[in-house]
């Protein structure tokens, strides 16, 4: 089945990124973000490199020097693409982005059911090209927010792509509440996301496993806006760095939950 809705969300992000980039000065492009070693421009360079790879275009022959923030082969490959563009003006990276973004949307819209059913390795394990595309929405939207957050230019914090990302990250709350935070049997942790994307997540330990939507003995309630949720879940900030959350009830349990909220690889 052709994932038209997912393609629509990705195009929404691509258009928002292009509009944001068109408004930036060179100084803004070179502004550091929450990602270690990466500027606003580096975030877009990373997306350029990934979309080129997905289009079947050759990777850069450039090799970056070793960096403290490179943790694995995927990180090394990402850094090569980023580093190859570091000396370029931001406007040139934006032009490259606009070209590959339009090409990738056209490719995705022209593809048939068989194309999306092909097996593919995704960041969360084996899946299909459709599964990978679903994750791609999350990745690109989070990087857009990385760029906007560091520049103080909030935007595109609501709508289909934002909701898609928050909902995907919510899927991993059970492992945080259960395995990582060691919530006791029958205990419930409530996570209230107050907006712009609003969600109420109820996670309860039932026979040693966490169930979403089942409410037992509420031990702790966490409240945060969706941008704080994204920063914590995406590893952009620790619970001591992010100021936009509060807790009620068992504050020790709540702190264990929020301290282990990073859900990104």
N, C-alpha and C positions, 0 to 999 in steps of 0.2 A: 504493500500500500504506500502510495506517495505521501510523505508527511507534509502536506501543504501548509498546515497550521504552523508547524515548526519552522518551515522556510520563511513564512511571513514574519515570524518573530525575529529571525536572524536578519532579515532585510531591514526590519525596524531598527535594530541595533546598528547595522552598517550605515544606514542613513543618518542616524543620530551622531555616530562617530564622525562622519564626514562633515556634518554641520558644525560640530564642536571644533574640529580641526581647522576649519576655514576661518574661525574667529581668533585663533591663537597667534601670539607674537613669538618670535624666536626664543625670547627669554622664558616664556611659558612652556614651550616645547621642552626646554632643557631643565625644567623644575623637577627635583627629586620627588618620588612617590613613596608610599609605605612599603613597596617591594624593594628589598635590599639591592642597592646598586642601580636600580632602574628609574629613569626619568619618565615624564609624560610621553616623550617621543619613543622611548624604549618599549613602552607598553604597546604602542601602535606597531612598531617594528616587529615585535613578537607576533602580532596578529597577521601582519603581512607575510611573514615567513611561514606560518602555519597554513594560511590559505593557499599560498603558492604550492606547498607540499601536497595539500589535498587536491589541488588542480592537476597534480602530476608534473609540475615544473621542477627543474633542478634546484637543489639546495645550494646555498652559497658555498663557494670553495674556501671562504675565509674561515680561519680558526682563531677563536678568542684565546687570550692568555687565561690561565687558571684564575678563577674568582672564588672568593670565600663562600658565596651564596650558591654555587653549583653543587648539587647534592647527588646527581644521578645522570645517566646518559641522555635522558630526555632534556634535563636542564642544560646539559652541555650543548646539545643541538640547538635549543632555543637561544642560548647565549651567542652562538655563532651568528645567527641571523640578526640578533639585536646589535651585536658589536660591529657587524659589517656595515651598519647604517648609522653608527654613533656620530660620525663626523659629517654626516649629511645635514643640510638645513631641514628643519621640520616640514617645510612646504614640499620638499622633494619626497619625503616619506609619505606625506599625505597624498601626493599625486600618485605614487605607487599603490597606496592603499585604495584609492578611488578606482583605479584600473582593475586591480585584482578582486575587489569587492563586487564590482559589477559583473565581472567574468564568472565569479563563483556562484552568484545568485542565478545567472543565466544557465550555468551548467546544472545546478540543482533543480531548476524548474523544468529543464528539458529532459531530465532523467526519468526512467520508467520504474515500475514496481521492482523489477529484477535488480536494478542498480542498488536500491535501498535495502534489498534482502541479502546482499552479499555480506558474508561474515567479515568482521573487522575487530581489531583489538582497540578497545576504548580505554580511557583513563581509569575506568572502574572494572576492567576485565573484558573477557570475550563478549562480543555482541554483534550487531549489524551496523551497516552504514547509517541506518535510521537512528539506532541507539546513539551512535557517535554524534550525529547532528543534534540530538536532544541535549547532549552534554555541551556541545559547541555553543549553544545559546547561553548557557550558564557562564561559560568561560569568557565569552566576548562581552557579555553585559557586565560581569564583575570587573573586567579590565576597563571598560568605559567608566564605571564608577570610581575606579582607582584614579583615573585621569581627572575626573571632575572634582573628586574630593580634595585632592592636593592643591587644586587651583582655586578652590572656593567657588566653583561654578556648578552648583547642583542642578540636576535635570534628569529627565527620563528615569525617575525613581518609582514610577508607578506604570501600570499598563501590563500588557500580556507578557513581555519579556521579563519584567521585574517579578511578576507573580510566578512565572515559570521557574525562575532561579530560586526564589525563596522556597517554593514547594519542593524542588529537588533537594535542597539542603535540609529541609525538615525530615526527609526520609532517613537521615542518619542520626536523628536525635535519639532513637532507642539505644544505640550502642553507647552514646554519651551518657545517658541517664543510667543505663544498666551496668555494662561492663566497666566503663571508665569511672563513673561517680559512685558505683556500688550502692545504689538506692536499695533499701531493704525490701523484702517480699511484702507485697500488698501496698507498698508506698507509691504515691503519685507525685510527679513533678509537673507543674503547669508552666508553660512558656507562653507568655502573652506578647505578641508582636503588635505594636500599637500603630504602625503606619510609617510611610505611605501605604505599604502593603500590610494589611491587617490579617493576623492569624491567631488562633488560640489552639495551642498544641497541648494535649493531655497525654502524659506518658506514665503508665503504671506497670509495675513488676508483677507479673502473674505466672506462678510456677517457674520462677527463675528467668523468665523472658519478658521483655518490655512490649506492651501492647499500646498502640496509639488509639485514642478515642475511648479507652476504658478508664473510668475514674474510680479510684479507690480512696485511700486515706491520703489527703493532700498534705504532704510534708513541707513542700516549698513551692513558691510561685516566683517566677522570674519575669520581669517586664523590661522591654527594650523596644526602640524604634527599629524599623527594618534595615536602616543603614548600619546601625550598631550590630544587629544580627549578622549581616553580611560580613562586616569586618571581623567579628569573632569567629564565625563559621568558616570564613575564607582565610583565616590566619593572617589577616592584615594588622590586627592589634590583639594584645593579650587582655585578659579581664582586668588587669591593673592599669592598662593604658587607655582602655575604652571607658568613657565616663557615662555613656548613655544607657546604663542598665541599673536596675534596682531589684531587691529581693525581699520576700516576706516569708515567715515561718522558720524552718530550719536553715539558718543562714550558712552554717558549715556545709550542709549538703548542697545548697544553692551555689556556693562558691566552688565546690568540687565540680559541679556541672559546668558552670561557665568557664572555669579554668581549663576544661577539656573540650571546649566547643569547636576547636579547629577541626574541620571535616575535610579539608583539601589535602591532596597528596603533595 
